[in-house]
Amino acid sequence: MQTLTASQTGCLLLADITGYTRYLGATELEHAQDVLADLLETLVATLQPVFTLSKLEGDACFAYAEAGRVNPTLILDTVEAGYFAFRRRLRDIEHATTCDCNACVLIPSLDLKYFVHHGTYVARRIAGTEELTGSDVVLVHRLMKGEAGSAVDNVAFAVYTLTTLDEFGMDADILEFVSFTENLADVGEVEVAVEDLTKRWEFENERNRVFVTEQQADWSKTIPLPVPVEVAWDFMTDPLKRPMWHQQMTSIETQTPGRIAVGSVNHCMHGPDLIIEHVADWRPFSYYTTDYPMPDLGDGEFWRHTYEFKQGDSGPIMILRTKAVGAAVAQWFEDTQEDWVAMIEANDASLQALWRQ
């Protein structure tokens, strides 16, 4: 008797290129397929390793993350960073080509939408490939044919089921998502929330960057990463994971409802001591910048850190750069730099050991 495959719980995600069927009908097949392959490679690269690619479905990517592997901020960051990478790649292809065929001329007509649902599935090996099955797998695919996109004014959007928001403690109103009720054939009513990705892209391009450059930094350190950038980002930013490797930090109390983003405030507890942390910039999975007010040293005095993640010559790296903003902070750092650097070295060793596990 064949052993039954155990069901699993996790986050299911579909990324679907919008307008591709119409684009394919109006363009040269060979060029259109080259464009599709390029865009799908971009999408897959943004999903992994946070999500595991299940399969490519024509002009869509189906992926999943097992329960416990993702947190709410990481899910939202993966979707948004993926969309930003997709839009940048469209722009690059458009600017780089001098071809006047329809496949190249109509590239700007393409866009992207996401569908995210938390549920149960069974992973089976069928004809040598892994297939995910189950009613929740059917549901996330049914959402592609729904009307939730009509809740926003743009063709680029992300649909999250209410089940997903509840599972990860996310509030649609705080996130500024639009609530909508889908009525799907063979499924019935499904409560969802819709994020306008076009508006997020516009905001991403318009807002100012807060970034400590190498020239501006008072101190910097380059740290080789034995894990992918996305995994390192998660360990560096997740309030539950940071005390696992930061030897002085006992807990983090988030003060701002919703996801971690620009404007978020955290209370970092170092035993009885409180350090207030402000998120000044947040660009997953490229860099983030945090400010640490030091009112005891004077009004407007603070310490700024930028954590940059990128591919180095020998693999992924993280670069920490710090800058004292204010004369009193600069003097404080000069007086305490040796002890502070020793703390950074100890935390780095703890983090590397954690990753090696």
N, C-alpha and C positions, 0 to 999 in steps of 0.2 A: 504494500500500500504506500502511495506517495505521501511524503511528509508535507503538511500544509505550511505555506509560507506565512510567517507572522506579519500582522499589520504593523505599520509604523505611523507616527504622528509627526507632522512637520509643516513647513511653509512651502506652498506651491506657487510658482511664478511663471507667467507667460508674458513674453515680450514680442509684440506683433508689429511688423512694419506696415504703417498705414499707407494706403494708396498704391500698393505694389501691383495688385491685379490690373488696375487701370493703367498703371505705368507700363506693365508688361505688354498690354494690348496695343500700346501706341509707340512701341520702340523696337529696335532691332534686337532679336533674341540673344545673340552672342554677347553684345555689349551689356544688355540688361542683366544677364546672368553674372557677368563679371562684377557689376555694381552690387548686386545682391550678395555675392560671396564676400566682397569687401566689407559690407555693412554687417553681415552676420558674424564675421570674424571679430569686428569691433564689439558687437554686443556680447558675444561669448566671453571675450577677454574681460569685460566689465562685470560679468556675473560671477566668474570664478575668482577665488576659491570660496567666497561667501556662500554661494549656491553651487550645487552640483548639476551639471548639464545632463538632463535626461535624454533629450534628442532634439534635432532640428525638424521643424514641421513646415516645410516650404519656406515661407517668409517669416516664420516665427521661431522663437527659442523657448523650449519648455524646460524648467529647472526646478530644483527643490532643495530645501535645507532641513536637515533632521532637527527635531525638537531639541532645544538647548544650545544649538549652534549659533543662533542669531538673537539679537535684542531689537527693540523697536527702532532705535536710532540707526542701527546698522542696516536694517531693512530699507528704511527711507533713504538713507545715504546711498545704498547700492542702486536703488531705482533712479534717484536723481543724478548721481554720478554717471550712470549708464546712459541716461538721456543726454546729458551734457556732452559726453564723449561721442554719441551718435550725431548730434548736431554739429560738433566740431569736424567730424569726419565728413559729413555732407558738405560743409563749407570748404574743407580742404580739397575734396574731389572736384567740386565746382570750380574753384580758383585754379587748380592745377591743370585742368584739361583745356585744350584748344580745339577739341573735336566739336563739330556742329551737328552730330547725329542726334536723333531724338532721345536716345538713352542718356546722353550727356546733358542735353538742353533741359530735359524734364526732371533731372535729379532734385531740384528744389521742391518738387511736388510731393516728395516722400516725407513721411514723419513716423512717429513711434507712439505706441500705447502699451501700457502694462496692466496686468490683471494679477492680483495677489490674494490668495486664500489659504487660511490655516485649516488643516484637516487631516484625515486619515487616508492612508494609501497602502497598497501592497506592491512591492517591487519583485517582479518575476523575470526570469531569463526565458525569452521566447526567441527561437531561431537564432540563438547566439547573441542577442542584444537584450538590454534591460528595458522592461516596460513597466510603467507605473499604472496601476488600475485601481478602481474604486469610485464610489459615488462622488467624492470630493474632487477627484481628478476630472470627472465628467463636468462637475459644476464650474470649475475654473475655465474649462474650455467653452462651456455654454455662455459664460460672461462675455466672451469675444463677440458673440452675436447679439448682445443686449443693447440697451439704449442709454446706458449710464453716461456715455460721453456727451449726451445732449444737455447734461447738467452744467457744463462749462461751455465757454464760447469758442474754444479752440479744439483742433483735431488731435493734439498731443495731450494725453492725460494718463493717470494711473487710477485704477479702480481697486479699492481694498474692501473686502467683505467686512461686515460688522463683526463676524466671528473672529477675523484677524485682529481688528482693533481691540476687541475685548480680551483676546488671549494675551496681547502684549501691553495692555493697559493704556492704549492710545485714545485720545479724545478728539473726535472729528472737528469739533468747534475750535478747540485750542489750536489744532493744526491748520485751521482755515480750509478744511475740505468741505465739499458740498454733499449733503446727505441725499440719497436717492433710493427708490424702491424698484428693483428689477422684477419683472414678471416673465419668467423663462419657461419655455415649453418643457414639459416632463420634469420640471424642478419646482415651479411655483414662485412665490415671492421670496426675494433675497434682498436684505437690507445691505446697502453698500455706501461707501464714501468715496468721492472723486476728487483727485488732486489735479489742478491745472498745471501741466508741465511746461506749457509755453510761457506762462507767467513766471514760473521758477527760472526758466532760461533767461528771460529778460532781466529779472532781478539779479541773476548771477553775473550778467554782463555789465550791469549798470553800477553795482555797489563798489565802493572803494575797497582796495585790498589793504590789510594790515599785516605786514610781513617784515620781519627782521632780516635784512640781507647780511651777507658775510662782511661787507664793508661797514655796516652799522653796528655789528655785534660787539659787545664787550668780551664775550667768551663764546666759543662754539665747540662742539664735539660731534664727530661722525661715527655712527654706530652701525656696523654690519648687521644685517638681519638674516637669521637662519630660517625665516618663515616669509611667506608672501606679504607684500605691503599691506593688503587688506586685513590680514590676521594681526599684524603688528599694530595697525591703526586701532583695531578693536581692543586689544590689550591696553593700549595707551589711553583710551578714552572712555571705556566702559566703567561707570562708577563702582560696579561690583568686582571688576577684575583689578583695578588699580591698587587696592590695598593688598592684593595677593603678592605683589612684587615690590611695592614701595615700603621700605622697612620702617619709615617714620610715620606713615599714614595708617590710622586705625579704621577710618571710615570716611565716606563722602556722602553728604546730605545735599541732594539737589534742591535748589530753592525756586527754580523756574519750572512751571508745569509744561508738559509736552516733551518733545524731543530735545536733544542737545543741538544747539545752533547758535548763531551770532546773538549775543545778548543773554545767553544762559548764565546763571550764577550758581556756583557750587560752594558749599562749606566743607573744606577739607580739614578733617579732624586729625591732629597729630597729638594723640593722647588728650590732655586737657586743653591744648592750644588749638585755636581756630585760625585757619588761613582762608581768606576769601578769594575765590577764583572767578574771574570774568572771562567769558569766551568772546574775544575781540574779532576773530575771523575763523571761518570753518569751511574748508574746501576739500571734502572727501574725494579721493584718498590721496590728495596732493600735499596739503599742509593744514595746520590749525595754529592759531595764536591765542595765548591766554595772558591776561594781565592780573597782577597781584598788587592791590593797593597796600601802601605802607603808611597809613595816616600818622603813626607814631613819629615818623621822620619828617612830617610836614604835609600840608595840603597839596594835592596833586602829585605826590611822589608815588611812583609805582614801578614794578619790575615786569618786563615783558619777555615772554618766551615764544618762539616760533619753532614748531616741530615740522620739519619737511621730510616727506617720504618720496623716494624716487629710485630708479634703477641706476646703480653705479657700474663701474667697469667690470666688477667681479660678482655682481648680484645686487639685490635690493639693499638700500641703506636708509637710515634715518639720521637727519642732521638737526641737532638741538642748538639753537642760537639764542642768547640772552642779551638784553639791553636794559641798562638802568635809565629810567626816565626821571630826571631830577638829580641835583647835585648831592643831596643827602643819601639817596639810594646808591649813587655811584661810590660814595665814600664807604658806605656800609658794605657793599660788595667787595671793595678793595680790602677791607679789614677782615672779611669772613670767607674770602674766596677759597682758601685752602680747605677749610672744613666743608664748604658747600660742594666743591669738586669731589672730595672724598665720599660724600653722600651720594652724588650722582654715579660715581664708579661702583659703589656698593649696590645701588638699585639696578644698575645695568647688569651686574653679575647675577643678581637675583632673577631679573627678567630673562636673561639668556638661559639660566638653568631651568626656568619654568617652560620656556619654549622647547628645550631639548627633551623634556618629558613627553 
